[in-house]
Amino acid sequence: MKTIRLSCSHALIKYLIAQKTIINGKKEPLFPGAFGIYGHGNVACIGQAMEEFQDQLPGYRGHHEQNMALTGIGYSRAMRRKQIFIATSSVGPGSTNMVTASAVALSNRLPILLLPGDTFSSRFPDPVLQQVENFNSPTETQNDSFKSVSKYFDRITRPEQILSSLPQAINTMLDPADCGPAVISMSQDVQGEAYDYPEVFFEEKIHEIRRIHPDPNQIKKAAEKLKQSKQPIIISGGGVLYSEAENEISNFAKKHNIPVTATVMGIGCMNKDDPYYISAIGCLGEGSSNNLATDTDLALAVGTKLGDFTTGSWTNFENENFQLVSINTSRFDTTKHRATPVVSDAKVGLQELSNQLGEWKAPDSWYNRAVKEREKWDSYVAKESGPTNQELPSYAHAVGAVYRNADPSDIVVTAAGGLVGEVVQIWKPKELNTFETEWGFSCMGYEISGALGIKMAKPNQDVIVFVGDGSYLLQNSDIYSSIMYDKKLIIVVCDNGGHMVINRLQLAKGGKEYLCNLRSARASNVQFVDFEAHAKSMGANAETVKSTSELEAAFKRAKQSDKTYVISMLTHGYEWLAGTAFWESPTLETYSTEENKKAYSEFIDGKKKQRKGV
């Protein structure tokens, strides 16, 4: 067997470059780029290898390790897991900064390859700079913290170990049932060590994501359940988008006369004009879908892990005859809460289940009710998000102003906090795949970083970011990245003076305003940030507006801008669209105020509606 002598770092990069994928019938790099913040632990070896192969694996400079990994995650989501970004960091805080991003990827079932530097496998320099020593376990380093938030973890302590480790990492990231982040922890000394690698290891390999076909018996049982249903709904999750099953879910709904709801991660699988799309479901969802959920006797969950914000902490389904059928590539997700499981890719599962159902349809009376529920709630949302003259516009007013002026192809991005709930209800996609909110891990700071990755994946579409002042202050350096790499974003900063959605929860549980609300933070010199000046300092165009009419005009200017444009507006901190689902959150059983007592009574009332089971 012919071999080639390479350093471990050069072999690593050369192998990754050889991996290809098929997108729209065209061969493309599986790894389109790599973000890096270099330090000791990755600059001298991995860094040099990346520089030497720059023409085949483009490198991008990060400003925070968490941010650059979040950007890679946003890219992979926008590309429906067909391409995978790389992020590398130094040993120490550089590596642990990526742990949160790894958790975001794991929670959202998204791939990213993380290459954190590590300590020396020889242990001669121990304790090396930035090493966290575990006194009773010398093989452990801070990188072991990735184990709980990754799908694949390996520590490379000999150069030949990448021969077996890299293929396993890639297969994990491309497996629809097991997709998530892979972490290859690179011992510093091993990065520079040479080995005679087989030349065949670097031959081009084309990867295509497999489609998992369902067991016929599972399809038969699921069809039997559906045929017994009189009031079914579909819950469409992010898995529908990853499977590219948008047409299938629309056709299934139409053929079988079933209204479709969506999880936060599933919005965008149908556009607003599809007659069978009702609205988002759950705690961030709309009254239309939640009213249907209350009475439905069967939910067909497709590509969703059925998180508490989707199910109303399992209080949404009050019909005593309620049944659950779940189509998912992951066996773990299909069997939750006594569901009838169909382990399958969403596209294939919907096709085969439809064939098994034949010409069966749900009653027209149920669909007609769904349409009326949608019309009623749409009217409410349109009214609450319409033009206003009030001194401080609400989040809903801000989102509505931009939505009315957005192009159908514009992609909206938000994450965490109160803006998600308003965007979910107002921003009804005018085109498929134009809604990219992160809610699997609800990660503050994802907004701008994730949007950068989405823009890199979709350069010909405008990407609009809604971010609160709290998330902006947490992570904003990718405004500078967007300027550096000519990836224009439109960023709307809704400044309501703190973490006001959590202030809302604080009050709802009977507490007093404290720390969440800047005005009540008991600080000696509270000042509001000049977000316009801050954004301009990083090279963006920016302006501050005071009303929704000014916001609409500013948005039109932003659309014409040739670079990232930030619009800041003071917004109301106490005004929200109505929530229509229960959410279980910690509540004091022993109370010190009447407000505490009331909150606990409401908590108990909600718990009584919970569907029991595992």
C-alpha positions as CSV (number, residue, x, y, z in Angstrom):
1,M,0.0,0.0,0.0
2,K,1.4,3.4,-1.0
3,T,1.8,5.9,1.9
4,I,2.5,9.5,2.2
5,R,4.2,11.0,5.2
6,L,2.4,13.9,6.7
7,S,1.9,15.6,10.0
8,C,-1.3,14.7,11.8
9,S,-2.6,18.2,11.3
10,H,-1.9,18.2,7.5
11,A,-3.4,14.7,7.2
12,L,-6.5,15.9,9.1
13,I,-7.1,18.9,6.8
14,K,-6.3,16.9,3.7
15,Y,-8.8,14.2,4.6
16,L,-11.6,16.7,5.3
17,I,-11.0,18.4,2.0
18,A,-11.5,15.0,0.2
19,Q,-15.0,14.7,1.6
20,K,-17.8,15.8,-0.8
21,T,-21.6,16.0,-0.8
22,I,-24.3,16.3,-3.4
23,I,-26.5,19.4,-3.4
24,N,-29.0,20.0,-6.2
25,G,-27.3,17.3,-8.2
26,K,-23.9,19.0,-8.0
27,K,-20.8,17.8,-6.2
28,E,-19.8,20.2,-3.4
29,P,-17.4,20.2,-0.5
30,L,-18.8,18.5,2.6
31,F,-16.8,21.0,4.6
32,P,-17.3,24.4,3.0
33,G,-15.2,26.4,5.5
34,A,-13.6,26.6,8.9
35,F,-13.8,29.2,11.6
36,G,-10.8,29.6,13.8
37,I,-9.5,31.5,16.8
38,Y,-5.8,30.6,17.1
39,G,-3.8,30.3,20.3
40,H,-1.3,27.9,21.7
41,G,-2.8,24.5,21.2
42,N,-3.9,25.0,17.6
43,V,-2.0,27.8,15.8
44,A,1.4,26.2,15.2
45,C,0.2,23.0,13.6
46,I,-3.6,23.0,12.7
47,G,-3.3,26.7,12.0
48,Q,-0.5,26.2,9.5
49,A,-2.2,23.3,7.8
50,M,-5.3,25.4,7.4
51,E,-3.3,28.2,5.9
52,E,-1.6,26.0,3.4
53,F,-4.9,24.5,2.2
54,Q,-6.8,27.8,2.3
55,D,-7.7,27.6,-1.4
56,Q,-9.5,24.3,-0.8
57,L,-10.8,24.9,2.7
58,P,-11.6,28.6,3.2
59,G,-10.8,29.9,6.7
60,Y,-12.7,32.6,8.6
61,R,-11.5,34.6,11.6
62,G,-13.7,34.3,14.6
63,H,-14.1,36.9,17.5
64,H,-15.4,34.5,20.1
65,E,-15.3,30.7,20.1
66,Q,-19.0,30.3,20.9
67,N,-20.0,32.8,18.2
68,M,-18.0,31.2,15.4
69,A,-19.4,27.8,16.3
70,L,-23.0,29.2,16.3
71,T,-22.3,30.7,12.9
72,G,-21.4,27.2,11.7
73,I,-24.5,25.8,13.2
74,G,-26.7,28.4,11.5
75,Y,-25.0,27.5,8.2
76,S,-25.7,23.8,8.5
77,R,-29.3,24.4,9.5
78,A,-29.8,26.6,6.4
79,M,-28.2,23.9,4.3
80,R,-30.4,21.3,5.8
81,R,-27.5,19.3,7.2
82,K,-25.9,18.7,3.8
83,Q,-22.8,20.7,4.6
84,I,-20.8,20.9,7.8
85,F,-18.7,23.8,9.1
86,I,-15.6,23.4,11.2
87,A,-14.5,25.4,14.2
88,T,-11.1,25.2,15.9
89,S,-9.9,26.8,19.1
90,S,-6.9,26.8,21.3
91,V,-6.6,24.8,24.5
92,G,-8.2,26.1,27.7
93,P,-11.0,28.8,27.7
94,G,-11.0,28.8,23.9
95,S,-12.2,25.2,23.9
96,T,-14.7,25.5,26.8
97,N,-16.2,28.6,25.1
98,M,-17.4,26.2,22.4
99,V,-19.2,23.9,24.8
100,T,-22.4,26.0,24.8
101,A,-22.4,26.0,21.0
102,S,-22.0,22.2,21.0
103,A,-25.1,22.0,23.2
104,V,-27.0,24.1,20.7
105,A,-26.0,21.8,17.9
106,L,-26.9,18.7,20.0
107,S,-30.3,20.0,21.1
108,N,-31.2,21.0,17.5
109,R,-29.8,17.7,16.0
110,L,-27.4,19.7,13.8
111,P,-23.8,18.9,12.7
112,I,-20.7,20.8,13.4
113,L,-17.1,19.6,13.6
114,L,-15.3,21.1,16.6
115,L,-11.5,20.8,16.8
116,P,-10.4,22.1,20.2
117,G,-6.7,22.0,21.2
118,D,-5.8,19.9,24.2
119,T,-2.9,19.2,26.5
120,F,0.2,17.1,25.6
121,S,-0.3,13.4,25.3
122,S,3.3,12.9,26.6
123,R,2.4,14.9,29.8
124,F,6.0,16.1,30.0
125,P,5.1,19.8,30.2
126,D,2.1,19.2,32.6
127,P,0.5,21.2,33.9
128,V,0.6,23.1,30.6
129,L,-0.7,26.7,30.4
130,Q,-4.5,26.7,30.6
131,Q,-4.7,23.1,31.7
132,V,-7.4,22.2,34.2
133,E,-6.0,19.3,36.3
134,N,-8.2,16.5,37.6
135,F,-6.1,15.2,40.5
136,N,-7.6,11.7,40.5
137,S,-8.0,11.3,36.8
138,P,-4.9,12.6,34.8
139,T,-6.4,11.6,31.4
140,E,-9.2,14.1,31.8
141,T,-8.9,17.7,30.7
142,Q,-11.4,20.5,30.3
143,N,-12.3,19.1,26.9
144,D,-14.1,16.2,28.6
145,S,-16.9,18.7,29.3
146,F,-17.8,18.2,25.6
147,K,-18.8,14.6,26.2
148,S,-22.2,15.5,27.6
149,V,-23.0,17.8,24.7
150,S,-21.7,16.0,21.7
151,K,-22.8,13.0,19.6
152,Y,-19.2,11.9,19.0
153,F,-16.1,12.6,21.1
154,D,-12.6,11.4,20.7
155,R,-9.2,12.6,22.0
156,I,-6.4,12.1,19.5
157,T,-3.2,10.9,21.4
158,R,-1.4,9.3,18.4
159,P,-1.3,10.5,14.8
160,E,-2.7,7.3,13.3
161,Q,-5.9,7.5,15.4
162,I,-7.5,9.9,12.9
163,L,-7.6,7.0,10.4
164,S,-10.5,5.4,12.4
165,S,-11.8,8.5,14.2
166,L,-12.5,10.9,11.4
167,P,-14.8,8.5,9.4
168,Q,-16.8,7.7,12.5
169,A,-17.2,11.4,13.3
170,I,-18.4,12.2,9.8
171,N,-20.8,9.2,9.7
172,T,-22.3,10.4,13.0
173,M,-22.8,14.0,11.7
174,L,-24.5,12.8,8.6
175,D,-26.7,10.1,10.2
176,P,-30.2,11.5,10.3
177,A,-31.0,9.4,13.4
178,D,-27.9,10.4,15.3
179,C,-27.0,13.7,13.9
180,G,-25.2,16.2,16.1
181,P,-21.8,17.8,16.9
182,A,-18.6,15.8,16.7
183,V,-15.6,16.8,18.8
184,I,-12.1,15.8,17.9
185,S,-9.9,16.9,20.8
186,M,-6.3,17.3,19.4
187,S,-3.4,16.7,21.8
188,Q,-0.9,19.5,21.1
189,D,2.2,17.4,20.5
190,V,0.4,14.9,18.3
191,Q,-0.8,17.7,16.0
192,G,2.8,18.1,14.8
193,E,3.9,14.4,14.8
194,A,4.3,12.7,11.4
195,Y,3.0,9.3,10.2
196,D,3.0,7.3,7.0
197,Y,-0.7,7.6,6.1
198,P,-2.1,5.3,3.4
199,E,-2.8,7.4,0.2
200,V,-6.2,5.7,-0.1
201,F,-7.2,7.6,3.0
202,F,-7.2,10.8,1.0
203,E,-9.2,9.7,-2.0
204,E,-12.3,11.7,-2.7
205,K,-15.4,10.3,-1.1
206,I,-19.0,11.5,-1.9
207,H,-21.5,11.4,0.9
208,E,-25.2,11.3,0.5
209,I,-27.5,11.4,3.5
210,R,-29.4,8.1,3.8
211,R,-33.2,8.0,4.1
212,I,-34.5,5.7,6.7
213,H,-37.5,3.7,5.5
214,P,-40.2,2.6,7.9
215,D,-41.1,-0.9,9.0
216,P,-44.3,-1.9,7.2
217,N,-45.9,-3.1,10.4
218,Q,-45.3,0.3,12.1
219,I,-46.9,2.1,9.1
220,K,-49.9,-0.2,9.3
221,K,-50.4,0.4,13.0
222,A,-50.1,4.2,12.5
223,A,-52.6,4.1,9.7
224,E,-55.1,2.2,11.9
225,K,-54.8,4.8,14.6
226,L,-55.4,7.6,12.1
227,K,-58.4,6.0,10.6
228,Q,-60.1,5.8,14.0
229,S,-59.5,9.6,14.5
230,K,-62.2,12.2,14.0
231,Q,-60.3,15.3,14.9
232,P,-56.6,14.8,14.0
233,I,-53.9,17.4,13.7
234,I,-50.3,17.3,12.3
235,I,-47.4,18.7,14.3
236,S,-44.6,19.5,11.9
237,G,-41.1,19.8,13.3
238,G,-37.7,20.7,12.2
239,G,-37.2,17.2,10.9
240,V,-39.6,18.0,8.0
241,L,-37.2,20.7,6.9
242,Y,-34.1,18.5,7.3
243,S,-35.8,15.8,5.2
244,E,-36.9,18.4,2.6
245,A,-40.4,17.0,3.0
246,E,-42.3,20.3,2.5
247,N,-44.2,19.0,-0.5
248,E,-45.0,15.8,1.2
249,I,-46.5,17.4,4.3
250,S,-48.6,19.7,2.2
251,N,-49.8,16.9,0.0
252,F,-50.5,14.6,2.9
253,A,-52.6,17.3,4.7
254,K,-54.6,18.1,1.5
255,K,-55.2,14.4,0.6
256,H,-56.3,13.4,4.1
257,N,-58.0,16.7,5.1
258,I,-55.8,17.3,8.2
259,P,-54.9,20.7,9.6
260,V,-51.2,21.3,10.1
261,T,-49.6,23.0,13.1
262,A,-45.8,23.6,13.5
263,T,-43.3,23.7,16.2
264,V,-41.0,26.8,16.4
265,M,-38.3,24.8,14.5
266,G,-40.8,23.5,12.0
267,I,-42.1,26.9,10.8
268,G,-41.3,27.4,7.2
269,C,-42.3,23.9,6.0
270,M,-45.5,25.5,4.6
271,N,-46.2,29.0,3.5
272,K,-48.9,31.2,4.9
273,D,-51.2,30.7,1.8
274,D,-51.3,26.9,2.1
275,P,-55.0,26.2,3.0
276,Y,-54.0,23.5,5.5
277,Y,-51.4,25.4,7.4
278,I,-53.0,26.7,10.6
279,S,-50.2,28.2,12.8
280,A,-47.5,27.4,15.4
281,I,-48.5,25.3,18.3
282,G,-47.6,25.4,22.0
283,C,-46.3,28.0,24.5
284,L,-45.0,30.3,21.8
285,G,-47.8,29.3,19.4
286,E,-51.2,30.8,18.6
287,G,-54.6,30.3,20.0
288,S,-55.8,28.8,16.7
289,S,-53.5,25.7,17.0
290,N,-53.7,25.5,20.7
291,N,-57.5,25.5,20.6
292,L,-57.4,22.6,18.1
293,A,-54.8,20.8,20.3
294,T,-57.2,21.0,23.3
295,D,-59.8,18.9,21.5
296,T,-57.8,16.8,19.0
297,D,-58.1,13.0,19.4
298,L,-54.8,12.3,17.6
299,A,-51.7,14.2,16.8
300,L,-49.4,13.0,14.0
301,A,-46.0,14.4,15.1
302,V,-43.5,14.5,12.2
303,G,-39.8,15.3,12.9
304,T,-40.2,16.8,16.3
305,K,-38.7,15.9,19.7
306,L,-42.0,17.2,21.3
307,G,-40.4,19.6,23.7
308,D,-42.3,21.3,26.5
309,F,-42.9,24.4,24.5
310,T,-44.6,22.4,21.8
311,T,-46.8,20.4,24.1
312,G,-47.6,23.0,26.7
313,S,-45.6,20.9,29.2
314,W,-48.0,18.1,28.1
315,T,-51.2,20.0,29.0
316,N,-52.3,21.0,25.5
317,F,-54.1,17.7,24.8
318,E,-57.2,17.5,27.0
319,N,-59.2,15.0,25.0
320,E,-59.4,11.8,27.1
321,N,-59.2,9.7,23.9
322,F,-56.1,11.5,22.7
323,Q,-53.6,9.3,20.7
324,L,-50.1,10.2,19.5
325,V,-48.4,8.9,16.4
326,S,-44.7,9.9,15.9
327,I,-42.7,9.8,12.7
328,N,-39.0,10.4,13.4
329,T,-35.6,9.1,12.3
330,S,-34.7,8.8,16.0
331,R,-36.2,5.8,17.9
332,F,-35.8,7.8,21.1
333,D,-38.1,10.6,19.8
334,T,-40.7,8.2,18.3
335,T,-41.5,6.5,21.6
336,K,-42.1,9.5,23.8
337,H,-45.3,9.7,25.8
338,R,-46.8,6.4,24.7
339,A,-46.6,7.3,21.0
340,T,-47.3,4.8,18.2
341,P,-43.8,4.9,16.7
342,V,-42.8,5.1,13.0
343,V,-39.0,5.2,12.8
344,S,-38.6,6.8,9.4
345,D,-37.4,9.7,7.4
346,A,-40.2,12.3,7.3
347,K,-40.5,12.3,3.5
348,V,-40.6,8.6,3.1
349,G,-42.7,8.1,6.2
350,L,-45.4,10.5,5.0
351,Q,-45.5,8.9,1.5
352,E,-45.9,5.4,2.8
353,L,-48.4,6.3,5.5
354,S,-50.4,8.1,2.9
355,N,-50.4,5.1,0.7
356,Q,-51.5,2.9,3.6
357,L,-54.4,5.3,4.4
358,G,-55.6,5.2,0.8
359,E,-58.5,7.6,0.3
360,W,-59.3,8.1,4.0
361,K,-60.0,11.7,5.0
362,A,-60.7,13.4,8.3
363,P,-64.2,15.0,8.6
364,D,-64.8,18.3,6.8
365,S,-66.4,19.7,10.0
366,W,-63.0,19.4,11.8
367,Y,-61.1,21.1,9.0
368,N,-63.7,23.8,8.7
369,R,-63.3,24.5,12.4
370,A,-59.5,24.8,12.0
371,V,-60.0,27.4,9.2
372,K,-62.3,29.5,11.5
373,E,-59.8,29.2,14.3
374,R,-57.0,30.4,12.0
375,E,-59.0,33.3,10.7
376,K,-60.0,34.4,14.2
377,W,-56.4,34.4,15.6
378,D,-54.9,35.9,12.4
379,S,-57.3,38.9,12.9
380,Y,-56.1,39.3,16.5
381,V,-52.4,39.2,15.6
382,A,-52.9,41.6,12.7
383,K,-54.6,44.1,14.9
384,E,-52.0,43.8,17.7
385,S,-49.0,44.1,15.3
386,G,-50.4,46.8,13.1
387,P,-49.4,50.5,12.9
388,T,-49.5,52.4,16.2
389,N,-49.0,55.9,17.5
390,Q,-48.3,54.8,21.1
391,E,-45.2,56.3,22.6
392,L,-43.4,53.0,23.1
393,P,-44.2,50.4,20.4
394,S,-44.4,46.8,21.5
395,Y,-42.2,44.0,20.2
396,A,-45.3,43.0,18.1
397,H,-45.5,46.4,16.6
398,A,-41.8,46.3,15.6
399,V,-42.1,42.8,14.1
400,G,-45.3,43.8,12.2
401,A,-43.7,46.9,10.8
402,V,-40.8,45.0,9.3
403,Y,-43.0,42.0,8.1
404,R,-45.3,44.3,6.2
405,N,-42.4,45.6,4.2
406,A,-40.3,42.4,3.8
407,D,-39.9,40.6,0.5
408,P,-41.2,37.0,0.3
409,S,-37.7,35.7,0.1
410,D,-36.4,37.5,3.2
411,I,-35.3,35.1,6.0
412,V,-36.1,36.0,9.6
413,V,-33.8,34.9,12.5
414,T,-34.3,35.2,16.2
415,A,-33.6,33.1,19.3
416,A,-34.4,33.1,23.0
417,G,-36.3,35.8,24.9
418,G,-39.5,37.5,24.2
419,L,-39.0,38.3,20.6
420,V,-39.3,34.6,19.6
421,G,-43.0,34.5,20.7
422,E,-43.9,37.6,18.8
423,V,-42.0,36.6,15.6
424,V,-43.6,33.1,15.7
425,Q,-47.1,34.6,15.7
426,I,-46.6,37.5,13.3
427,W,-44.0,36.3,10.7
428,K,-46.0,33.9,8.7
429,P,-43.7,32.7,5.9
430,K,-44.5,34.1,2.5
431,E,-42.1,31.5,1.0
432,L,-40.9,28.1,2.2
433,N,-37.7,27.9,4.2
434,T,-37.6,31.6,5.2
435,F,-37.9,31.1,9.0
436,E,-34.7,30.1,10.8
437,T,-35.3,30.7,14.5
438,E,-33.3,28.7,17.0
439,W,-35.4,27.3,19.9
440,G,-34.0,23.8,20.5
441,F,-31.6,25.3,23.1
442,S,-33.0,28.8,23.3
443,C,-29.5,30.3,23.2
444,M,-29.2,34.0,23.9
445,G,-26.5,35.3,21.5
446,Y,-27.4,33.0,18.6
447,E,-29.3,35.7,16.8
448,I,-26.5,37.6,15.1
449,S,-24.0,34.8,14.9
450,G,-26.5,32.3,13.6
451,A,-27.8,34.8,11.1
452,L,-24.2,35.3,9.7
453,G,-24.0,31.5,9.0
454,I,-27.5,31.6,7.3
455,K,-26.4,34.5,5.2
456,M,-23.2,32.6,4.2
457,A,-25.4,29.7,3.1
458,K,-28.1,31.9,1.4
459,P,-26.1,34.9,0.0
460,N,-28.8,36.0,-2.4
461,Q,-31.5,36.5,0.2
462,D,-31.8,39.2,2.8
463,V,-31.4,37.9,6.3
464,I,-33.3,39.9,9.0
465,V,-32.4,39.6,12.6
466,F,-34.6,40.5,15.6
467,V,-32.6,40.8,18.7
468,G,-33.3,42.2,22.2
469,D,-30.9,44.5,24.0
470,G,-30.0,41.7,26.4
471,S,-28.9,39.2,23.6
472,Y,-27.2,42.0,21.7
473,L,-25.0,42.9,24.8
474,L,-24.3,39.2,25.2
475,Q,-23.0,38.5,21.7
476,N,-22.5,41.1,19.0
477,S,-19.1,40.8,17.6
478,D,-20.3,39.1,14.4
479,I,-21.6,42.5,13.2
480,Y,-17.9,43.1,12.7
481,S,-17.5,39.7,11.0
482,S,-20.4,40.4,8.7
483,I,-18.6,43.6,7.6
484,M,-15.2,41.8,7.2
485,Y,-16.7,39.1,5.0
486,D,-19.2,41.2,3.1
487,K,-22.2,39.3,4.4
488,K,-24.9,41.9,4.9
489,L,-27.4,41.5,7.7
490,I,-30.4,43.7,8.6
491,I,-30.5,43.8,12.4
492,V,-33.4,45.2,14.4
493,V,-32.6,45.8,18.0
494,C,-35.7,46.1,20.2
495,D,-34.4,47.8,23.3
496,N,-36.9,47.3,26.2
497,G,-34.5,47.9,29.0
498,G,-33.3,44.5,30.1
499,H,-34.3,40.9,30.1
500,M,-38.0,41.9,30.2
501,V,-39.5,38.6,29.2
502,I,-37.9,37.0,32.2
503,N,-39.0,40.0,34.2
504,R,-42.5,39.1,33.0
505,L,-42.0,35.5,34.3
506,Q,-40.6,36.9,37.6
507,L,-43.8,38.9,38.1
508,A,-46.0,36.1,36.9
509,K,-44.6,33.9,39.7
510,G,-45.4,36.5,42.3
511,G,-41.9,37.9,42.6
512,K,-40.7,41.5,42.5
513,E,-38.8,43.2,39.7
514,Y,-35.1,42.7,40.4
515,L,-32.1,42.6,38.1
516,C,-34.0,41.5,34.9
517,N,-35.3,45.0,34.5
518,L,-32.5,47.5,34.2
519,R,-34.6,50.2,35.9
520,S,-35.0,47.9,39.0
521,A,-31.4,46.5,39.0
522,R,-30.5,48.6,42.1
523,A,-27.4,49.8,40.2
524,S,-26.0,53.2,40.9
525,N,-25.7,54.5,37.4
526,V,-28.1,52.8,35.0
527,Q,-27.7,54.0,31.4
528,F,-29.2,52.8,28.1
529,V,-26.7,51.7,25.5
530,D,-26.4,53.7,22.2
531,F,-26.7,50.7,19.9
532,E,-26.5,52.9,16.8
533,A,-23.0,54.3,17.8
534,H,-21.9,50.8,18.9
535,A,-22.8,49.2,15.5
536,K,-21.2,52.1,13.6
537,S,-18.0,51.5,15.5
538,M,-17.9,48.0,14.0
539,G,-18.4,49.3,10.5
540,A,-22.1,48.9,10.0
541,N,-24.6,51.4,8.9
542,A,-27.0,52.2,11.7
543,E,-29.8,54.5,12.9
544,T,-32.1,54.9,15.8
545,V,-35.9,55.3,15.3
546,K,-38.7,56.2,17.6
547,S,-41.9,54.9,16.0
548,T,-43.1,52.1,13.7
549,S,-43.5,54.5,10.8
550,E,-39.8,55.5,11.2
551,L,-38.9,51.8,11.5
552,E,-40.7,51.1,8.2
553,A,-38.8,53.9,6.5
554,A,-35.5,52.7,8.1
555,F,-36.1,49.2,7.0
556,K,-36.5,50.3,3.4
557,R,-33.1,52.1,3.7
558,A,-31.6,49.0,5.1
559,K,-32.8,47.0,2.2
560,Q,-30.9,49.3,-0.1
561,S,-27.7,49.3,2.0
562,D,-24.7,47.5,0.6
563,K,-23.6,46.3,4.1
564,T,-25.0,45.3,7.4
565,Y,-27.6,47.8,8.7
566,V,-28.6,48.0,12.4
567,I,-31.8,49.7,13.4
568,S,-32.4,50.4,17.1
569,M,-35.8,51.3,18.7
570,L,-36.9,51.6,22.3
571,T,-39.8,49.2,22.9
572,H,-42.4,48.5,25.5
573,G,-41.3,46.2,28.3
574,Y,-44.6,45.0,29.5
575,E,-46.8,44.5,26.4
576,W,-47.0,41.1,24.8
577,L,-49.2,39.0,22.5
578,A,-51.4,36.6,24.4
579,G,-50.1,33.3,25.4
580,T,-52.5,30.4,25.1
581,A,-50.7,27.4,26.6
582,F,-49.5,26.4,30.0
583,W,-45.8,26.1,30.6
584,E,-44.5,24.4,33.7
585,S,-41.8,26.5,35.4
586,P,-40.6,26.5,39.0
587,T,-43.1,27.9,41.5
588,L,-42.7,28.5,45.2
589,E,-44.9,26.1,47.2
590,T,-44.5,28.2,50.4
591,Y,-45.4,31.8,49.7
592,S,-44.6,35.1,51.3
593,T,-47.0,37.3,49.3
594,E,-50.5,37.0,47.9
595,E,-49.0,37.1,44.4
596,N,-46.9,34.0,45.2
597,K,-50.1,32.3,46.5
598,K,-52.0,33.1,43.3
599,A,-49.1,31.9,41.1
600,Y,-48.9,28.6,42.9
601,S,-52.7,28.1,42.5
602,E,-52.4,28.7,38.8
603,F,-49.4,26.3,38.7
604,I,-51.4,23.5,40.4
605,D,-54.4,24.1,38.0
606,G,-52.0,23.7,35.1
607,K,-50.4,20.6,36.5
608,K,-53.8,18.9,36.8
609,K,-54.1,19.0,33.0
610,Q,-50.8,17.3,32.3
611,R,-50.9,14.1,30.3
612,K,-49.3,11.4,32.5
613,G,-46.7,9.1,31.0
614,V,-43.1,8.9,29.9
